[in-house]
Amino acid sequence: MSELIVLGYDDRAVANRVLATVQELERSHVVELTGIAVVSVDADGETHVDTPARREGQVALSATAGALWGMVFGMIILTPGIGVVGAAVGGLIGKLNQMGVDNTFRDKVRSLLEPGSSAVVIMASKVTEDKFTAAMEEFGGTVLTTSLSEESERELAEQLAGPAATA
């Protein structure tokens, strides 16, 4: 089972410190990450996704990771009430609802991400909750979590990969 954890902050600097702390927790085996990013909203309301690979200058990897995270984050969290969407996008949104990533969770995340704010978005396959919580307490902020079963995670990956990859 994977945990989707969103840690919201009013300050990007705090989100960046949280990212570094979570990476240290991964090295200490407190958390096993399957993905992590800092999502920030600038003063104009534009959303930006920053991954560790991009920060470390891994240009090709960061472009791919950024695109994937942008797509996943957009589909899971930022997709507003959509009128007309393509069949693939509509199917993915439906799949996310079946997985428990419902509109209520998305609405809570959207409310965290106002202009000038940031969030650390974590997908983890394992979290030692007491140690993770203790490490995050010093940063304050708002914590939102939801779980995805292994089957749901696999189905999400297949949906993101498209029909050619699953054939």
C-alpha positions as CSV (number, residue, x, y, z in Angstrom):
1,M,0.0,0.0,0.0
2,S,1.2,3.5,-0.8
3,E,0.6,6.7,1.1
4,L,0.0,9.9,-0.6
5,I,1.0,12.7,1.8
6,V,0.6,16.4,1.2
7,L,2.3,18.8,3.6
8,G,1.2,22.4,3.1
9,Y,3.1,25.5,4.0
10,D,2.7,29.3,3.6
11,D,6.4,29.6,2.8
12,R,8.4,27.9,0.0
13,A,11.5,28.0,2.1
14,V,9.9,25.8,4.7
15,A,8.7,23.4,2.0
16,N,12.3,23.2,0.8
17,R,13.6,22.4,4.3
18,V,10.9,19.7,4.6
19,L,11.9,18.2,1.3
20,A,15.5,17.9,2.6
21,T,14.3,16.4,5.9
22,V,12.2,13.8,4.1
23,Q,15.1,12.9,1.9
24,E,17.2,12.4,5.1
25,L,14.4,10.2,6.5
26,E,14.6,8.1,3.4
27,R,18.3,7.6,3.9
28,S,17.5,6.6,7.5
29,H,14.9,4.1,6.3
30,V,12.0,5.9,8.0
31,V,10.3,6.4,4.7
32,E,10.5,4.6,1.3
33,L,9.7,7.1,-1.3
34,T,8.2,6.3,-4.7
35,G,8.0,10.0,-5.5
36,I,8.5,13.4,-4.0
37,A,8.1,17.0,-5.2
38,V,7.6,20.5,-4.0
39,V,4.6,22.1,-5.5
40,S,4.4,25.9,-5.3
41,V,1.9,28.5,-6.5
42,D,3.4,31.8,-7.5
43,A,1.8,35.2,-7.0
44,D,0.0,34.9,-10.4
45,G,-1.6,31.6,-9.4
46,E,0.6,29.4,-11.6
47,T,1.5,26.0,-10.2
48,H,5.2,24.8,-10.4
49,V,6.4,21.3,-9.7
50,D,10.0,20.9,-8.5
51,T,11.6,17.5,-8.1
52,P,14.9,16.5,-6.5
53,A,16.3,15.4,-9.9
54,R,15.7,18.9,-11.2
55,R,17.5,20.4,-8.2
56,E,20.5,18.2,-8.7
57,G,20.9,19.2,-12.3
58,Q,19.8,15.9,-13.9
59,V,18.2,17.7,-16.8
60,A,16.9,14.7,-18.9
61,L,15.7,12.9,-15.8
62,S,14.2,16.0,-14.3
63,A,12.2,16.8,-17.4
64,T,10.7,13.3,-17.4
65,A,10.2,13.3,-13.7
66,G,8.7,16.8,-13.8
67,A,6.3,15.9,-16.6
68,L,5.3,12.7,-14.8
69,W,4.8,14.4,-11.4
70,G,3.0,17.3,-13.1
71,M,0.6,14.8,-14.7
72,V,0.1,12.7,-11.6
73,F,-0.2,15.7,-9.4
74,G,-2.6,17.4,-11.8
75,M,-4.8,14.4,-12.1
76,I,-4.8,13.5,-8.5
77,I,-5.0,16.9,-6.9
78,L,-5.5,19.9,-9.1
79,T,-8.1,18.7,-11.6
80,P,-11.0,21.0,-11.0
81,G,-14.6,20.2,-11.8
82,I,-14.1,19.4,-15.5
83,G,-16.7,19.8,-18.1
84,V,-15.5,18.3,-21.3
85,V,-12.4,16.0,-21.1
86,G,-10.9,13.3,-23.3
87,A,-11.9,9.7,-22.7
88,A,-8.4,8.9,-21.3
89,V,-8.4,11.8,-18.9
90,G,-12.0,11.1,-17.9
91,G,-11.2,7.4,-17.3
92,L,-8.2,8.3,-15.2
93,I,-10.2,10.7,-13.1
94,G,-12.8,7.9,-12.6
95,K,-10.1,5.5,-11.7
96,L,-8.7,7.9,-9.1
97,N,-12.1,8.3,-7.6
98,Q,-12.4,4.5,-7.3
99,M,-9.0,4.4,-5.6
100,G,-10.1,6.7,-2.8
101,V,-8.6,9.9,-4.1
102,D,-11.9,11.6,-4.2
103,N,-13.0,15.2,-4.8
104,T,-13.0,15.9,-1.0
105,F,-9.3,15.1,-0.8
106,R,-8.5,17.1,-3.9
107,D,-10.5,20.1,-2.6
108,K,-8.5,20.0,0.6
109,V,-5.2,20.1,-1.3
110,R,-6.4,22.8,-3.6
111,S,-7.3,24.9,-0.5
112,L,-3.7,24.5,0.7
113,L,-2.3,25.8,-2.5
114,E,-3.1,29.5,-2.6
115,P,-0.8,32.0,-4.3
116,G,2.4,32.2,-2.4
117,S,2.1,28.8,-0.8
118,S,3.9,25.5,-1.3
119,A,3.4,21.9,-0.5
120,V,5.6,18.9,-0.3
121,V,3.9,16.0,-2.1
122,I,5.1,12.5,-1.1
123,M,4.2,9.1,-2.4
124,A,5.6,6.5,-0.1
125,S,5.5,2.7,-0.1
126,K,6.5,2.6,3.6
127,V,6.3,5.2,6.4
128,T,7.3,4.6,10.0
129,E,4.6,7.0,11.2
130,D,5.8,7.9,14.7
131,K,9.3,8.8,13.5
132,F,8.0,10.6,10.4
133,T,5.5,12.6,12.4
134,A,8.1,13.5,15.0
135,A,10.4,14.8,12.3
136,M,7.7,16.9,10.7
137,E,6.4,18.5,13.9
138,E,9.0,21.2,14.0
139,F,7.8,22.5,10.6
140,G,4.1,22.9,11.5
141,G,1.9,23.2,8.4
142,T,-1.1,21.2,7.3
143,V,-0.9,17.4,6.7
144,L,-3.3,15.6,4.4
145,T,-3.0,11.9,3.7
146,T,-4.7,9.2,1.7
147,S,-3.8,5.6,0.9
148,L,-3.6,3.7,-2.3
149,S,-3.6,-0.1,-2.4
150,E,-0.9,-2.0,-4.3
151,E,-3.6,-2.8,-6.9
152,S,-4.7,0.8,-7.1
153,E,-1.1,1.9,-7.6
154,R,-0.6,-0.6,-10.4
155,E,-3.8,0.5,-12.1
156,L,-2.7,4.1,-11.8
157,A,0.6,3.3,-13.4
158,E,-1.1,1.4,-16.2
159,Q,-3.5,4.3,-16.7
160,L,-0.6,6.8,-16.9
161,A,1.4,4.5,-19.2
162,G,-1.5,4.2,-21.7
163,P,-2.8,1.1,-23.6
164,A,0.4,0.4,-25.6
165,A,2.4,-0.2,-22.4
166,T,-0.2,-2.5,-20.9
167,A,-0.6,-4.7,-24.0
